[in-house]
Amino acid sequence: MSTPGHAGQGLQLAPFRGLRYVPERVGSLAAVTSPPYDVVVRPDGLRHLETADPHNIVRLILPQAATAADRHRQAADTLRLWQEEQILAADPEPALYVYEQRGDGILQRGLIGALRLSPREEGVVLPHEDVMPHIVEDRAALMRDTAANLEPLLFSYRGGEDGTNGTADVIERVIRCEPLLSTTTEDGYAHRLWSITDADDLARIDEDLSSRQALIADGHHRWATYLRLHAEQPAPGPWDFGLVLLVDTSRYPLRVRAIHRLLHRLPVTEALAAVEGLFRVRTIEGPLSSALEALDEAVAHGGNAFVLAGDGRFHLLDRPDPELLARTVPADRPEAWRTLDATILHSVLLEHVWRVADDPEHIGYIHETAAAVTQAERHGGTAVLMHPVHEDVVRELAAQGVTMPRKSTSFGPKPATGLVLRSLALN
């Protein structure tokens, strides 16, 4: 891969030939996009996306077939066919892409590019969550078969803290030009994309980023997949890089939301019976907004709190027994980790109180609050609604090399999948 000259050991974001939908060949750009693969609520959201347009990107990121091998092979065949039919076409020259999202009171801008992979020990890319091996295996097989990065990961960094911000200067100038594409997705977010190909602009960005480090905001499993595949391939080559969206949160702060748990095999009545005497439990008749307000208030007063749902009502759990916490929370971690809601949920409730195995058969992870409640009510399970963690806590722990329990946070807005892909055959 050709890259600009790189002076430091920080972030290196390389231009690449983006693979993009040809607007004239699809119903609309909005109809072919999707949320990231792990945000799509299955099966309802999957069916909705598949029927939105025959070329929706979900057919690549979540292909449907009888076996995993068939799914990955089908995605590879579909990607090849869409390129042959000019549904997807490569941009003529390598570029970095300015990506803008606007909606729900948020304006976010960042750079999409191919980021040089680096091991955790280098301290350039900071993960903050553990990963589940079976997900990494699945994503690796898909990426191996398609030879493509199908969706950008969301990374954050702090620019301009040393008084310079060459990247921001380039972005602010580029957005005054006509975008490559502009679309509004059904969630109300407007998306725009520009390309940066000028050698001087690329050099300024490269110099600026060379002293930065990034936090993985969203995409831990895919980053682990990048690293795994990189280790399998001869270097140097296109597998040395992975597709990311890099956002300067000193200019465009991310929104942090919780990821909720769906306990498939634990009815609410059993969950409540098990916590009796260990947590304070209060029942809230609803609606959901009232339950979430009560959760916010409980957290604001300090301590850990959760809302259980699934039986048509909402149950607020707070004020855990201090002796229970002392007995079940690992003592060899920083205080900020020991007091996380996700730590209390996994170390105390799931492992010791409810004895629920942390595997897909027993636990689902759902980003949308209402969807978690609906799924629990529909299937007789328990939804555990969480309160979000502040970004500063996440960054503090990541800088110490301490990982949070998996799926502890949901940073956003997440980049729409399908606006630009990276084919390793082209780069």
C-alpha positions as CSV (number, residue, x, y, z in Angstrom):
1,M,0.0,0.0,0.0
2,S,1.3,3.4,-0.8
3,T,1.3,5.8,2.2
4,P,2.4,9.3,2.9
5,G,5.8,9.7,4.6
6,H,5.4,8.9,8.3
7,A,7.5,10.5,10.9
8,G,6.3,9.1,14.2
9,Q,5.1,6.0,15.9
10,G,1.6,7.3,16.5
11,L,-1.5,6.9,14.3
12,Q,-0.9,6.3,10.6
13,L,-4.0,6.7,8.5
14,A,-3.3,5.7,4.9
15,P,-5.4,6.6,1.8
16,F,-7.1,3.8,-0.1
17,R,-9.3,3.3,-3.1
18,G,-12.8,3.3,-1.7
19,L,-15.3,0.9,-3.0
20,R,-18.7,2.7,-3.2
21,Y,-22.2,2.1,-4.4
22,V,-23.0,3.6,-7.9
23,P,-26.0,5.7,-7.2
24,E,-27.6,5.1,-10.6
25,R,-27.5,1.3,-9.9
26,V,-29.4,1.2,-6.6
27,G,-32.8,2.5,-5.4
28,S,-31.2,5.0,-3.1
29,L,-28.0,5.3,-1.0
30,A,-30.1,5.4,2.1
31,A,-31.8,2.1,1.2
32,V,-28.5,0.2,0.8
33,T,-26.9,1.3,4.1
34,S,-27.1,-0.5,7.4
35,P,-26.1,0.0,11.1
36,P,-23.0,-1.9,12.1
37,Y,-23.4,-5.7,12.1
38,D,-23.7,-5.9,15.9
39,V,-26.4,-3.2,16.2
40,V,-28.8,-4.8,13.7
41,V,-31.6,-6.3,15.8
42,R,-32.3,-9.8,14.6
43,P,-34.5,-11.1,13.1
44,D,-36.8,-8.1,12.7
45,G,-34.1,-5.5,11.7
46,L,-32.4,-8.0,9.5
47,R,-35.5,-8.7,7.5
48,H,-36.3,-5.0,7.2
49,L,-32.9,-4.2,5.8
50,E,-32.9,-7.2,3.4
51,T,-36.2,-6.0,1.9
52,A,-35.3,-2.3,1.8
53,D,-33.2,-2.9,-1.4
54,P,-31.9,-6.1,-3.0
55,H,-28.4,-4.6,-2.7
56,N,-28.5,-3.6,0.9
57,I,-25.0,-4.0,2.6
58,V,-26.5,-6.3,5.2
59,R,-26.3,-9.1,2.6
60,L,-22.5,-8.7,3.0
61,I,-22.1,-8.1,6.7
62,L,-24.8,-10.5,7.9
63,P,-25.3,-13.0,5.0
64,Q,-27.9,-15.7,5.6
65,A,-27.2,-19.4,4.8
66,A,-27.4,-22.8,6.5
67,T,-23.8,-22.9,7.8
68,A,-21.2,-20.3,8.7
69,A,-19.0,-21.5,5.8
70,D,-21.9,-21.0,3.4
71,R,-22.7,-17.6,4.8
72,H,-19.1,-16.3,4.3
73,R,-18.8,-17.9,0.8
74,Q,-22.1,-16.3,-0.1
75,A,-20.9,-12.8,1.0
76,A,-17.8,-13.2,-1.0
77,D,-19.8,-14.3,-4.1
78,T,-22.2,-11.4,-3.6
79,L,-19.4,-8.8,-3.3
80,R,-17.7,-10.1,-6.5
81,L,-21.0,-10.1,-8.4
82,W,-21.9,-6.6,-7.3
83,Q,-18.5,-5.3,-8.6
84,E,-18.9,-7.2,-11.9
85,E,-22.4,-5.6,-12.3
86,Q,-21.1,-2.2,-11.3
87,I,-23.3,-2.0,-8.3
88,L,-20.1,-1.2,-6.4
89,A,-17.2,0.6,-8.1
90,A,-13.8,1.6,-6.9
91,D,-12.8,5.3,-6.8
92,P,-10.0,6.1,-9.3
93,E,-7.3,7.0,-6.9
94,P,-6.5,6.4,-3.2
95,A,-8.0,8.9,-0.8
96,L,-8.9,9.7,2.8
97,Y,-12.5,10.4,3.2
98,V,-14.1,13.1,5.4
99,Y,-17.3,11.7,6.8
100,E,-20.0,13.9,8.4
101,Q,-23.1,12.8,10.3
102,R,-25.7,15.3,11.4
103,G,-28.9,14.5,13.4
104,D,-30.5,14.3,16.8
105,G,-28.7,17.4,18.0
106,I,-25.3,16.0,17.0
107,L,-22.8,17.1,14.4
108,Q,-19.9,14.7,13.9
109,R,-17.0,14.8,11.5
110,G,-14.1,12.5,11.1
111,L,-11.7,10.8,8.7
112,I,-12.2,7.4,7.1
113,G,-8.9,5.7,6.2
114,A,-6.8,2.6,6.4
115,L,-5.2,2.7,9.9
116,R,-1.8,1.0,10.4
117,L,-2.4,-2.0,12.8
118,S,-0.4,-1.9,16.0
119,P,-0.3,-4.3,19.0
120,R,-1.6,-3.1,22.3
121,E,1.9,-2.9,23.7
122,E,2.7,0.0,21.5
123,G,0.0,2.2,23.2
124,V,-1.1,3.7,19.9
125,V,-4.6,2.1,19.8
126,L,-6.2,1.7,23.2
127,P,-8.9,-1.0,23.6
128,H,-11.2,-0.7,26.6
129,E,-13.3,-3.9,26.3
130,D,-12.7,-7.7,26.2
131,V,-13.8,-9.6,23.2
132,M,-15.6,-12.9,22.7
133,P,-13.5,-15.4,20.7
134,H,-16.4,-16.9,18.7
135,I,-17.3,-13.4,17.3
136,V,-13.7,-12.8,16.3
137,E,-13.6,-16.2,14.6
138,D,-16.8,-15.4,12.7
139,R,-15.7,-11.9,11.6
140,A,-12.2,-13.3,10.6
141,A,-13.8,-16.0,8.4
142,L,-16.0,-13.4,6.7
143,M,-13.2,-10.9,6.2
144,R,-10.9,-13.7,4.9
145,D,-13.4,-14.9,2.3
146,T,-14.4,-11.4,1.1
147,A,-10.9,-10.0,1.3
148,A,-12.5,-6.7,2.3
149,N,-13.1,-4.4,5.3
150,L,-16.8,-4.0,4.9
151,E,-17.5,-1.4,7.6
152,P,-15.3,1.2,9.4
153,L,-14.6,0.9,13.1
154,L,-15.2,4.0,15.2
155,F,-12.1,5.4,16.9
156,S,-11.7,8.6,18.9
157,Y,-8.6,10.7,19.6
158,R,-7.8,14.1,21.1
159,G,-6.4,16.5,18.6
160,G,-5.2,20.1,19.1
161,E,-4.1,19.6,22.7
162,D,-0.5,20.6,21.7
163,G,-1.7,23.8,19.9
164,T,-1.7,22.2,16.5
165,N,-4.5,20.6,14.5
166,G,-3.5,20.2,10.9
167,T,-6.1,17.5,10.4
168,A,-9.0,19.8,11.5
169,D,-7.7,22.6,9.2
170,V,-7.8,20.2,6.2
171,I,-11.3,18.9,7.1
172,E,-12.7,22.4,7.6
173,R,-11.5,23.4,4.1
174,V,-12.6,20.2,2.4
175,I,-16.2,20.4,3.6
176,R,-16.7,23.7,1.7
177,C,-16.5,21.7,-1.5
178,E,-19.2,19.5,-3.1
179,P,-19.5,16.1,-1.4
180,L,-19.0,12.8,-3.2
181,L,-22.4,11.7,-1.7
182,S,-25.2,13.0,0.4
183,T,-28.0,11.0,1.9
184,T,-30.4,10.9,4.8
185,T,-31.1,7.5,6.4
186,E,-34.4,6.5,8.0
187,D,-33.2,7.3,11.5
188,G,-33.1,10.9,10.4
189,Y,-29.3,11.3,10.2
190,A,-27.8,13.1,7.3
191,H,-24.6,11.7,5.9
192,R,-22.0,13.4,3.6
193,L,-18.7,12.1,2.3
194,W,-15.8,14.0,0.7
195,S,-12.4,12.7,-0.6
196,I,-8.9,14.0,0.2
197,T,-6.4,13.2,-2.5
198,D,-4.1,16.3,-2.5
199,A,-0.6,15.3,-1.5
200,D,0.0,18.3,0.7
201,D,-3.2,17.7,2.6
202,L,-2.4,14.0,3.1
203,A,1.1,15.0,4.4
204,R,-0.4,17.5,6.9
205,I,-2.8,14.9,8.2
206,D,0.0,12.3,8.5
207,E,2.3,14.7,10.4
208,D,-0.5,15.7,12.8
209,L,-1.7,12.1,13.5
210,S,1.8,10.8,14.0
211,S,1.9,11.9,17.6
212,R,-1.7,10.8,18.5
213,Q,-3.2,7.8,20.1
214,A,-6.7,6.5,19.6
215,L,-9.4,4.9,21.8
216,I,-11.4,2.1,20.2
217,A,-14.9,3.6,20.6
218,D,-16.7,0.9,18.7
219,G,-15.4,-2.2,17.0
220,H,-13.3,-4.2,19.5
221,H,-14.1,-7.5,17.8
222,R,-13.3,-6.2,14.3
223,W,-10.1,-4.7,15.6
224,A,-9.1,-8.0,17.1
225,T,-10.1,-9.6,13.7
226,Y,-7.8,-7.2,11.9
227,L,-4.9,-8.1,14.2
228,R,-5.6,-11.8,13.8
229,L,-5.7,-11.7,10.0
230,H,-2.6,-9.5,9.9
231,A,-0.7,-12.1,11.9
232,E,-1.7,-14.7,9.3
233,Q,-0.6,-12.8,6.2
234,P,2.9,-12.1,4.9
235,A,4.0,-8.5,5.5
236,P,4.1,-5.9,4.2
237,G,0.8,-5.8,2.5
238,P,-2.8,-4.6,2.7
239,W,-3.6,-6.7,5.8
240,D,-1.2,-4.4,7.7
241,F,-4.1,-1.8,7.8
242,G,-7.7,-1.8,8.7
243,L,-10.7,0.5,7.9
244,V,-11.6,3.0,10.6
245,L,-13.4,6.3,11.1
246,L,-11.2,8.5,13.3
247,V,-13.0,11.3,15.2
248,D,-11.3,14.1,17.1
249,T,-13.5,14.2,20.2
250,S,-11.9,17.5,21.3
251,R,-14.0,19.0,18.5
252,Y,-16.8,16.5,18.1
253,P,-17.6,14.7,21.4
254,L,-19.1,11.3,21.0
255,R,-22.3,10.3,22.7
256,V,-22.0,7.3,25.0
257,R,-25.0,5.0,25.5
258,A,-25.4,1.7,27.4
259,I,-25.6,-1.7,25.8
260,H,-28.4,-3.7,27.5
261,R,-28.4,-7.4,28.3
262,L,-31.1,-9.9,27.3
263,L,-31.1,-13.0,29.5
264,H,-32.8,-15.6,27.3
265,R,-33.4,-18.3,29.9
266,L,-34.0,-16.3,33.1
267,P,-37.6,-15.2,33.7
268,V,-38.1,-12.0,35.6
269,T,-39.7,-13.7,38.6
270,E,-36.7,-15.9,39.1
271,A,-34.3,-13.0,38.7
272,L,-36.2,-11.0,41.3
273,A,-36.4,-13.9,43.7
274,A,-32.6,-14.4,43.6
275,V,-31.8,-10.7,44.4
276,E,-34.1,-10.5,47.4
277,G,-32.2,-9.1,50.3
278,L,-29.1,-8.4,48.2
279,F,-30.4,-5.3,46.3
280,R,-33.1,-2.9,47.0
281,V,-35.9,-3.6,44.5
282,R,-38.7,-1.2,43.6
283,T,-41.4,-1.9,41.0
284,I,-42.3,0.8,38.4
285,E,-45.4,0.3,36.4
286,G,-44.1,2.2,33.5
287,P,-43.9,3.6,30.9
288,L,-40.3,2.8,29.8
289,S,-39.4,6.5,30.0
290,S,-40.4,6.6,33.7
291,A,-38.2,3.5,34.4
292,L,-35.2,5.1,32.7
293,E,-35.7,8.4,34.6
294,A,-35.8,6.4,37.9
295,L,-32.5,4.6,36.8
296,D,-30.9,8.0,36.0
297,E,-31.9,9.3,39.5
298,A,-30.6,6.2,41.3
299,V,-27.2,6.5,39.5
300,A,-27.1,10.2,40.2
301,H,-27.3,9.5,43.9
302,G,-24.3,7.2,43.7
303,G,-23.9,3.5,43.6
304,N,-24.9,0.9,41.1
305,A,-28.4,0.5,39.6
306,F,-30.2,-1.6,36.9
307,V,-33.7,-1.9,35.6
308,L,-35.1,-5.4,35.0
309,A,-38.0,-5.8,32.4
310,G,-39.8,-8.6,30.7
311,D,-43.0,-9.1,32.6
312,G,-44.8,-6.0,31.5
313,R,-43.4,-3.9,34.4
314,F,-40.1,-2.5,35.4
315,H,-38.1,-3.3,38.5
316,L,-35.3,-0.9,39.7
317,L,-32.4,-2.6,41.5
318,D,-30.1,-0.4,43.5
319,R,-28.2,-0.2,46.8
320,P,-26.4,-3.6,46.5
321,D,-25.3,-5.2,49.8
322,P,-21.7,-4.0,50.5
323,E,-20.7,-7.4,51.9
324,L,-21.9,-9.0,48.7
325,L,-19.7,-6.6,46.7
326,A,-16.7,-7.2,48.9
327,R,-17.1,-11.0,48.4
328,T,-17.6,-11.1,44.7
329,V,-15.9,-8.1,43.0
330,P,-12.2,-8.8,42.2
331,A,-10.0,-6.7,44.4
332,D,-7.0,-6.5,42.1
333,R,-8.4,-3.8,39.8
334,P,-8.6,0.0,40.0
335,E,-11.5,1.5,41.9
336,A,-13.0,3.0,38.7
337,W,-13.3,-0.6,37.3
338,R,-14.6,-2.1,40.6
339,T,-17.5,0.3,40.7
340,L,-18.6,0.0,37.1
341,D,-22.2,-1.1,36.6
342,A,-21.0,-3.6,34.1
343,T,-18.5,-5.0,36.6
344,I,-21.3,-5.4,39.2
345,L,-23.6,-7.0,36.6
346,H,-21.1,-9.6,35.4
347,S,-19.0,-10.3,38.5
348,V,-21.9,-10.1,41.1
349,L,-25.3,-10.7,39.4
350,L,-24.5,-12.9,36.4
351,E,-21.7,-15.0,37.9
352,H,-22.7,-15.3,41.6
353,V,-26.4,-14.5,42.0
354,W,-28.1,-15.6,38.8
355,R,-25.3,-18.1,37.7
356,V,-25.9,-17.2,34.0
357,A,-23.2,-18.3,31.6
358,D,-21.7,-15.5,29.5
359,D,-22.3,-17.1,26.1
360,P,-24.7,-16.4,23.2
361,E,-27.1,-19.2,24.3
362,H,-27.8,-17.4,27.5
363,I,-27.1,-13.7,27.0
364,G,-27.8,-11.3,24.1
365,Y,-26.5,-7.8,23.8
366,I,-29.0,-5.2,22.5
367,H,-28.3,-1.5,21.9
368,E,-31.9,-0.2,21.6
369,T,-33.7,0.0,25.0
370,A,-37.2,-0.6,23.7
371,A,-36.0,-3.6,21.5
372,A,-34.5,-5.2,24.6
373,V,-37.7,-4.9,26.5
374,T,-39.8,-6.2,23.6
375,Q,-37.6,-9.2,23.1
376,A,-37.7,-10.1,26.8
377,E,-41.5,-9.8,26.9
378,R,-41.9,-11.8,23.7
379,H,-39.7,-14.7,24.8
380,G,-40.1,-14.8,28.6
381,G,-36.6,-13.7,29.4
382,T,-35.2,-10.8,31.4
383,A,-33.9,-7.5,30.0
384,V,-31.3,-5.8,32.1
385,L,-31.3,-2.1,31.3
386,M,-28.0,-0.3,31.9
387,H,-26.9,3.3,32.5
388,P,-24.1,4.6,30.2
389,V,-20.5,5.1,31.4
390,H,-18.8,8.5,30.9
391,E,-16.1,8.7,28.2
392,D,-13.5,10.0,30.6
393,V,-13.9,6.9,32.8
394,V,-13.4,4.7,29.7
395,R,-10.3,6.6,28.5
396,E,-8.8,6.6,32.0
397,L,-9.1,2.8,32.3
398,A,-7.9,2.2,28.8
399,A,-4.8,4.4,29.4
400,Q,-4.0,2.1,32.4
401,G,-4.3,-1.0,30.2
402,V,-7.5,-2.1,32.1
403,T,-10.3,-3.6,30.0
404,M,-13.9,-3.2,30.9
405,P,-16.4,-6.1,30.8
406,R,-17.4,-6.7,27.2
407,K,-20.1,-4.6,25.7
408,S,-19.9,-2.0,28.5
409,T,-20.4,1.0,26.3
410,S,-22.0,2.1,23.0
411,F,-20.3,5.2,21.5
412,G,-22.0,7.0,18.7
413,P,-23.2,8.1,16.4
414,K,-21.8,5.0,14.7
415,P,-20.8,5.3,11.0
416,A,-23.4,4.0,8.6
417,T,-22.2,0.8,6.9
418,G,-22.3,0.8,3.1
419,L,-21.1,4.3,2.3
420,V,-17.5,3.3,1.6
421,L,-15.8,-0.2,1.7
422,R,-12.2,-1.2,1.5
423,S,-11.3,-4.1,-0.8
424,L,-7.9,-5.5,0.0
425,A,-7.6,-6.6,-3.7
426,L,-7.5,-2.9,-4.6
427,N,-5.2,-1.6,-1.9
